[in-house]
């Protein structure tokens, strides 16, 4: 069902969710939710509950990493999941992101992409009942349970975050 108040990119996310059997409510904010911190402030949740949809290339192929807003992606771990060297993992440029997902950086949702790509999901989301993801634009988001996110994306839950350095104390 089309919602005339949604931006076209967000309507595509709503349509993709419906096709996956998900009932989501897309929230439109006046302010930007482009960064995890901005999204958490707008939603009123912990930064860790924000899904960063990051696009990298591994050996030239786009890969989606859904990372907690509180974490950074460890490219060595992503490379290890593919059995390649770290130098084969690169952050995708804006054109590659749009070609792979159909969305611009800052609004990339976790599903509904232009082309099928491997998806990896930060295992840290399991600690939350609800997480929030971008809905196609820099100021739209939706809530989803971590298990529903995994089902909808077909993603593989993995340890993909940078480990905190131990200070020895």
N, C-alpha and C positions, 0 to 999 in steps of 0.2 A: 504494500500500500504506500503510495507516494505521500510524503508530508511536505506541503509547499513551504513550510517555514525552515526546512533544512537546506543547507547549501547542496548543490548537485553532487559534490564528492562525498558528502555525508550520506546522501540518499543512496549512493552506490554501496556504502558500507551497510546501511540498513537493509538493502536488498540482498546483499551477500549473506548477512546474518540470517535473514528469513529463509534463504535457500539452504542454509546449514541447520535449520530448525531451532535457531536461537531467537529468543525474545529479548531484545535489548532496547533500552531507552537512551537515545543520544541526547546529551546535554550540550546546549550551545551557550558559551560564555561571551560576555562583552570583551573581556581581556584575553590575552593569549595564554594558551596552555602548551606552548611549543617546547619548553624545557620541563624536566621532571619536577623541579622546584615550583615553577609557575603552575603546573597542573595540580600538584598537591595542595598548594595554597588555594586555588580556585575550588577544588573539590572538598577540601577540608579533611584530608587523609594524610597518612605518613608517606614520605617520599618513596619508601620501599614498595608501596602499593601501586606505583605508577609503572606502566609497561612502556619501556623505550623500545620501539621497533627499529632496530639498526640493520642496515643492509651492508653487507660486505661481499667481496668476491673471493672465492677460493678457486685457484687455478682458472680464473676468468669467469666462473659461474656464480650468479647471484645467490646469496644465502641470507636468510632472515634470522637475526638473533633477537629474541624477546628478552630483554634484560631489565631487572628491577632498577627503578630510579635511584636506589641507594648504591648500586654497584656499577662497576666498569667491566666491559667485556675483556676477557683475557684472550688475545688473539693466538697465543701459544696453545691454549686449550682447544680453541676452535680448529686450529691446524691439526692438532692431535686427533680430533674426532674424524678427520679425513685422512689421516696418515700422511700428511704433507708437511713440508717445512713452513715455518712462520712467515717467510718471505712470500709465500704464495697466497697469503691472506691480506687483503687490502680493503680499506674502507671504500665503499662505492661512492662515486661522484654523483652530483645531483641528476645528471642525465641518465645514469645507470639506475639510480633509485627510481626515477619516474618510469623508465622503460620496464623495469622488473615488476614494479608494484602498481603503476598507474596513478601514484600519488606523489606529492612533493614532500621533501624533507620537512619534518615538523608536524605532519599530519598523517603519517603512514600508519594505517591500521594493521592489526595482526593477521587479518585474512581479507579475502576479496581482491587479491592481487591480479595484475594483468597476466602474469605467467606463474606457473608452478615453480616453487623453489623449496629447497630444504629449509625447515624451521627448527630452531633450537630454542628451548625455553629455560630460563634461569630457574634452577631448583629452589631458590629462595622464595618464590611466590607461594610455595606450599604452606608457609606459615600464616597466610592471610585467607580469610573467608571470601573477600572481595578485592579485586584489583581493578585498576582503571586504565583504559587504553585509548589512543587517539582514534578519532572517527572520521578521518579523511581531510581535516583542515587543522590549522594551528589553534583553533579555539573550540573544538568539539571533542567530546570524550564519551565513553560509555563504561559501565561497570560490568564485570564478568567474574565468575568464580574460576579459580585456577584450573580445575579439572575440566570445565567447559571450554576454557581457552585451549587446552591441550587437545580436546576432542575436535574442536572447530578447525584448528590449524593442522592437525595431524602431526604436530611438533613432537620432538624428542626432548624430554626433560633431562637436563644435564648440568653438571657443575661447570659453568662457563664464566664465572666471575673472577676478577683479580683478587687474590688472597691478600688480606691485610698483612703488612709486614710486622713481624714479631720484634719487640724492642728489647727482649731479653729479661724483662723484669717479672 
